[in-house]
């Protein structure tokens, strides 16, 4: 059966796009660069949300909701933030439509806003404006707030999940009495993200710091987790920013400490988005479709009956009822696909496409023999196994699959992370064996910029706990004390 | 202690506003008519979301996500929808800001959109545009999709939670092969809403149909649930619409049935919003603050220790640890407020203000006697009870409080629902004893409109399973076969 997906070796980018569409994850909308997240795709996002939300709450955070619109003037208040965000934004200028009398809907020019509103590209400005009213003394600190929301950044070149004009995300915004506490918060949230991405998405990440060039606009320090996709390009999967007192100063947010001394508040912000869906898809999937880690798969086990007569189906159905109860008790989600409008082969292909980790097929002979056919999505292998003890076996296999998927991605990353000491070699590898290149850099933004211009590779991060060693900058030959990770990136 | 809340008898509207702000539920933002939902308010909304989301899934629905922006032209496609929604909307006309060179951020006039985008006031148009691609045959039906999202309707007069320019809601959009199935869906979702509002929010509702005048723009039939607030004004708490084939025709969505015959698809939509927070607050609360039904209270039980010395606190803390474990096992949320920065009286007032259903106070003498002081928020009564069996007692009390709050609201509604047969009496009651007025109406939009103009009362609904009886229209004296419910409304 052709699934209408191009091979990933042939055209990785098209393969990704085909996969997202054919697996019913998302599609483009009539609005430029905005996507529709379809029910199957959204059910994965809901799982991501639920797990992260619990992690945020377990670390003391609460959710809140701030307005979609931000007054234009707010963007002028924090100088470096301006440069980063007051650019490609959707701007609301009017608040009314009217009928022109000939049946056409037109914008009512009499309903022009005095000050234009920006659809939030991120919410630091409106949140810090609000925090001014919430914070007077050290007793009001820390504020540990997160928001689940949609944001808009008008993108010229868009890709489903990876770069869309509107996307869904969470943005944490915290306020602290000391610099140390804010740094600890930013570091803690980086750990939360790394934990989530490695243990749930099964995608290994490098934890690190961004260079000043690549920092979030307004941050003193940006921590990030970087993952490697199967085409050797890097993907930034989450960021956590230490914002210092920049936003507190821009919005005049001071607090009185225990000694009644006034000081500006210290801030962090941190976020992950529907981009994680892109990482999830690109890190594991193959030409047959999605490969989902069991811990985030909306359907973990699918059962397909194979039968000719109704009494055979009845027999199988009775067995599946028992299995379903056993799996539900273990917290494992199972779907029994007994549609009579589709043949088993069609169903096999469909669930393969959708990345269901385990498939159980049961025919009449299986029922006589007390067996089932059990197929793994990750290895594309199948075997005939006993019905006795099947639920336990499935439970064990799901764990094994989760680990195997992670291991495979980790092996891939290790094979595609290379220490490079020579500029020609650096350029050659980027074309011939793309991946993470660990190279020395002289620490200047100018060199970083030149490397980017010549190779399209950027410094993804300076890894945390980086080994210190003497070396020479890959481009300039100037002295350097540590390697940084370069890659072309999404 | 003054909580800064005006008495509700003195100024109901101000009381509501004070309450929302002082109880940390929400506040106005610098953006006209948009609110900030604070962590405590948002935690109630999260509970509402979680319960409703499960109810939707239990009835077969999945979540998805559609774009925030809708092309302007979409609003011209469904004629009656235009009249209802293509009015007070936020309009995006530009997609870029720039620096004017003097440090000011201005809108870049070169980045003007070819077609203006409307920030969704509701999503029927973009969703039916999308469904065209999803539906070919009866096998693709039904589509049972829900979306949790923010929407914007530019309101001139706003009130926190009740009427804000941006609000949060869910909107279900379903597609069916037959009219009967769509009607059954619309009715089912009305039942879901009624069940939720009565059994979780503890607010009794009247289920009914809207008159054609009051229908959703584009609907053939609008079902609604109507609740009565403590000031005698009605509040529409949820609506479910049978849309017929209007949107399918507007967006040309046809399906082939089993006989391969083409027909337009049948539709419903249904929604509830953060307005439910307004209903929750206004239906139960009093001059001392919020009264929350235990099933939606973020904190169900708060424990306040009363002590002078640290060893007393240690003693109390040990006891509370055991109680906490017992309550957690029962799924009851408990907070131990051992802050040493506030006195017990301050804490009592704070939790009263925040509507925590049960308060446990424990002092040293209590510890000696094996007792605690247990205070109910709904009745504002307290008693000294044994520590032995306290967890069971709390569990029982929470159920009792939930029922008591509902009963109180139901009694109030019954006392304030009056059958009226005389026009002067009708007008007098609206001023002197506002509530639901059950009166005959001649069935014409003209009469309905005249009554609205003269009294500001609207027909809230024609109750389902309404008693049929001969009568005369309250205004025109023309014959009528059933009473409808009038009220002034939020």
Interface residues (C-beta under 8 A of the other chain):
Chain A: X27 X29 X30 X31 X34 X35 X36 X37 X38 X39 X42 X43 X45 X46 X62 X63 X64 X65 X66 X67 X68 X69 X70 X71 X72 X73 X74 X75 X76 X82 X86 X87 X88 X89 X90 X91 X92 X93 X94 X95 X96 X97 X98 X99 X103 X104 X105 X107 X116 X117 X118 X119 X126 X129 X130 X133 X139 X145 X149 X150 X152 X154 X166 X168 X341
Chain B: X27 X29 X30 X31 X34 X35 X36 X37 X38 X39 X42 X43 X45 X46 X62 X63 X64 X65 X66 X67 X68 X69 X70 X71 X72 X73 X74 X75 X76 X82 X86 X87 X88 X89 X90 X91 X92 X93 X94 X95 X96 X97 X98 X99 X103 X104 X105 X107 X116 X117 X118 X119 X126 X129 X130 X133 X139 X145 X149 X150 X152 X154 X166 X168 X341
